Amino acid sequence: MGVEDVKRIGVVGAGTMGHGIAQIFATAGYQVTLISRRETTLRQALEGIKLNLMRFTKHKLIQEDDIKAILSSIETSTILEEAISNVDFVIEAVPEVMEVKKEVFQSLDSICPEHAILASNTSGLSITEIGSATRRPEKVVGTHFWNPPHIIPLVEVVKGASTSEETFQTTCDLMEKAGKVPAKVLKDIPGFIGNRIQHAMWREVFSLLDQGVATAEDIDRVVKLTFGARLPIIGPLETVDLNGVDLTLKVQSYLLKYIDRSTEPAEILKKTVKNGDFGIKTGKGFYTWTKAKGEEAVARRDDELIKLLKPYLLKRQRAQRPNSP
């Protein structure tokens, strides 16, 4: 099956990632069915999509008239059997628990047409193991979108041990057609590419916090206003080349022995969770949050990301909708 054969797309799970993924494909002109067990979750998802699209109009990425057309391309359902019986491509976006995902994939395998590709939005679980729960592991693939999915350009497309080349290429082509940048992950390793790099940084961040080297605020400032500021423009390996590979070797020769090498989560992270401080959802994590402060942070994040990525987003929207501004 090639990308030209993909007409209908299902998204299982309507939370933060699921509704953003549904928005992506609806904006690209696909018929999308968004599935959740709860009607209230689906209503919240549609409201979230509408708010996302309104933010896009504020930044002149789409016109107000586009909102109705995009929303009309999204159907919702609480009944999995009815929702995905005729899809060509389905993306699972349920909680990051292997057994839950395998249960979902068993259901998808038994309901979806034989030609359908089954994709997982897992951020790092084994695609090979997920595929083993089906009778079509060759049609199981990873599609790791990044939050917020409707803004962040890149999707990691992950090849499991049994994923066919046809499935892998069709998925990459579909991501491009939907306006995304596919990064091909050729080996099914835990965490794929992005999360391995991100969690390596977080391990050191938690270590610095645990040692009392700096406050959470100052650690974040250092990241945001130094190497973090240049990362959207030049990647880490490009930076090494510009700085000098020989200089990097010299620095690593004395520095690496001092960097945290633990293979267990940091004590400060475990303690914070044990105290019931889960971040924005409980009002406290490494910062203190009110509802208004959390909403402001999300809005600021999305607005600043759109500003940063606007040239790319405009190009994407115009390719999908030639008459957009």
Secondary structure, 3 states (H helix, E strand, C coil): CCHHHCCEEEEECCCHHHHHHHHHHHHCCCEEEEECCCHHHHHHHHHHHHHHHHHHHHCCCCCHHHHHHHHHCEEEECCHHHHCCCCCEEEECCCCCHHHHHHHHHHHHHHCCCCCEEEECCCCCCHHHHHCCCCCHHHEEEEEECCCCCCCCEEEEECCCCCCHHHHHHHHHHHHHCCCEEEEECCCCCCCCHHHHHHHHHHHHHHHHHCCCCCHHHHHHHHHCCHHHHCCCCCHHHHHHHHCHHHHHHHHHHHHHHCCCCCCCCHHHHHHHHCCCCECCCCECCCECCHHHHHHHHHHHHHHHHHHHHHHHHHHHHHHCCCCC
